[in-house]
Amino acid sequence: MKNKSIIASAVVALISWVVAYWYEPFLPEMVPTHWNASGEIDGYTAKPWGVYMMPMVVTGMVMLLALLPKISPKGFKLDEAKRIYDLIILIMSLFITGVMVLSFESALNKDLEMNNWIMFGIGGLFIVLGNYISKVPKNFFLGIRTPWTLSSDKVWYATHRMGSWCFVLAGLAVVILTIFKAPVAWVIGSLMFGSLLPVFYSLYAYHKLEGFNKKES
């Protein structure tokens, strides 16, 4: 069966609604929706939006990302990498649903260390995405999209090969730092380093592979 991952993503979206519905009677009228750097709740959203906001996000994301490849212009089609793209949608939908469950549990258990769980999850997400982004061809909605990667297939693939390592290493660093309860600034710094280094590398790769002074034929 084709598009198994998309079907699974739709199932995850449906499950997110069911889970939210199950939690709703147990949640306070003001549901925690934001935490500061110290892990303390500093933002609330009233029911029902505080309960069903995340299921709406998951559903909207799955629908939008499933639609985008169908309207992609020529030269930016996913083609054989569509399976990887659909798998990434599934991973993202699972991640957001997991964050929703953690937020609900935080509302019921004030001792839950929300920031640690979120950072641990983000680290894992970076590791997983790092294993797949190098396989995604040039497109407008997924990957390391800079003016230099979008203008050259060679720069796109070179940047994503390097970027995949950056994502994996940054994810591992975040997981390890979270386990040892390192300062939040170190964790955020690791994520920023892993995210920004490929952007600067794309500029270097373009200069090396394409050059800025070459005349177009």
C-alpha positions in Angstrom: 0.0 0.0 0.0 1.3 3.4 -1.0 1.6 6.4 1.4 1.5 4.2 4.5 3.3 7.0 6.5 0.6 9.5 5.5 -2.1 7.2 6.5 -0.3 6.6 9.8 0.1 10.4 10.3 -3.7 10.8 9.8 -4.2 8.1 12.4 -1.9 10.0 14.8 -3.9 13.2 14.2 -7.1 11.3 15.0 -5.5 9.8 18.1 -4.5 13.3 19.3 -8.1 14.4 19.3 -9.2 11.2 21.2 -6.4 11.7 23.8 -7.3 15.4 24.2 -11.0 14.5 24.7 -10.0 11.9 27.3 -7.8 14.3 29.3 -10.3 17.2 29.1 -12.4 16.3 32.2 -9.3 16.0 34.4 -7.7 19.3 33.3 -8.1 22.6 35.0 -10.1 25.4 33.4 -6.8 27.2 32.6 -4.5 24.7 30.8 -0.7 25.4 30.9 0.6 26.2 27.4 3.9 27.9 28.0 6.9 27.4 30.2 9.9 29.7 30.9 13.6 28.8 30.8 13.4 27.5 34.4 10.6 25.1 33.5 8.0 27.1 35.4 4.5 27.6 33.9 4.1 31.2 32.7 1.3 31.0 30.2 -2.2 29.5 30.2 -5.0 29.0 27.7 -8.6 28.5 28.8 -10.7 25.5 27.8 -11.5 24.3 25.2 -8.7 26.0 23.2 -6.1 24.9 25.7 -7.1 21.3 25.3 -7.7 21.1 21.5 -5.1 23.5 20.2 -2.5 20.8 19.7 -4.8 18.4 17.9 -5.7 21.3 15.6 -2.0 21.9 15.0 -1.3 18.2 14.3 -4.2 17.9 11.9 -3.4 21.2 10.1 0.2 20.3 9.7 -0.5 16.8 8.3 -3.1 18.2 5.8 -0.8 21.1 4.7 2.4 19.0 4.3 0.5 16.3 2.5 -0.8 18.9 0.0 2.4 20.8 -0.6 4.1 18.1 -2.8 1.1 18.0 -5.1 1.5 21.7 -5.9 5.3 21.7 -6.1 6.6 23.4 -9.3 8.6 21.6 -11.9 12.2 21.0 -10.8 11.3 20.7 -7.2 9.3 17.5 -7.2 10.1 15.0 -4.4 9.5 12.0 -6.7 11.4 8.9 -5.3 12.0 10.8 -2.0 8.2 11.1 -1.3 8.4 8.1 1.0 11.1 9.9 3.2 9.0 13.1 3.2 5.9 11.2 4.3 7.9 9.5 7.1 9.1 12.9 8.3 5.5 14.1 8.5 4.7 11.0 10.7 7.7 11.8 12.9 6.6 15.4 13.4 3.0 14.5 14.1 4.2 12.0 16.7 6.4 14.6 18.3 3.7 17.2 18.6 1.3 14.7 20.0 3.9 13.7 22.6 4.4 17.4 23.5 0.6 17.7 24.0 0.5 14.7 26.4 3.5 16.2 28.3 1.7 19.5 28.7 -1.4 17.8 30.0 0.6 15.7 32.4 2.3 18.9 33.6 -1.1 20.5 34.3 -1.9 17.4 36.5 1.6 17.0 38.1 3.4 20.1 39.1 6.6 18.2 39.8 6.9 17.1 36.2 10.2 18.6 34.8 8.6 19.8 31.5 11.7 21.5 30.1 13.9 18.4 30.5 11.3 16.2 28.8 10.9 18.6 25.9 14.6 19.1 25.4 15.1 15.4 25.5 12.4 15.0 22.9 13.9 17.7 20.7 17.3 16.1 20.9 15.8 12.8 19.8 13.9 14.6 17.0 17.2 16.1 15.7 18.8 12.7 15.7 16.0 11.1 13.7 15.7 14.0 11.2 19.4 14.0 10.7 19.2 10.4 9.4 16.7 11.4 6.7 17.3 15.0 5.5 20.3 14.0 3.4 17.9 11.9 1.3 15.4 14.6 0.4 15.8 16.3 -3.0 15.6 20.1 -3.5 12.2 21.5 -2.6 10.6 24.6 -1.2 9.2 23.3 2.0 11.5 20.7 3.7 15.2 20.8 4.4 17.9 23.5 4.7 16.5 26.1 2.3 18.9 29.0 1.7 19.4 31.0 -1.5 22.5 28.9 -2.2 20.9 25.4 -1.7 17.8 26.3 -3.7 19.9 27.6 -6.6 22.1 24.5 -7.1 21.4 20.7 -6.8 25.1 20.1 -6.0 25.0 22.7 -3.1 21.7 21.3 -1.9 23.1 17.7 -1.5 26.5 18.8 -0.2 24.8 21.0 2.5 22.4 18.3 3.5 25.0 15.6 3.8 26.9 17.9 6.1 23.7 19.1 7.8 22.6 15.6 8.6 25.8 15.1 10.7 25.2 18.5 12.4 21.6 17.5 13.3 22.6 14.1 14.7 25.6 15.5 16.7 23.5 18.4 18.0 20.7 16.0 19.0 23.1 13.7 20.8 24.6 16.7 22.6 21.2 17.9 23.7 20.2 14.4 25.0 23.4 14.0 26.9 23.3 17.6 28.4 19.7 17.0 29.4 20.4 13.8 31.1 23.2 15.4 33.1 21.0 18.5 33.8 23.3 21.0 32.2 22.3 24.7 32.0 19.5 25.4 29.5 21.8 27.8 27.7 24.1 25.0 26.8 21.3 22.9 25.4 19.9 25.8 23.4 23.4 26.7 22.2 23.8 23.1 20.9 20.6 23.3 19.0 21.5 26.7 17.5 24.9 25.5 16.5 23.5 22.4 14.8 20.9 24.4 13.0 22.9 27.4 11.9 26.2 25.7 10.9 24.6 24.1 7.8 23.3 27.5 6.8 26.8 29.1 6.7 28.1 25.9 5.1 25.7 26.3 2.2 27.3 29.7 1.5 30.8 28.1 1.6 29.6 25.1 -0.6 28.1 27.5 -3.2 31.4 29.5 -3.4 33.4 26.2 -3.7 31.1 24.4 -6.1 29.5 27.1 -8.2 31.5 30.3 -7.5 30.2 33.8 -7.4 32.3 35.2 -10.3 31.3 32.6 -12.9 29.4 34.0 -15.8 26.1 32.4 -16.7 26.1 30.8 -20.1 
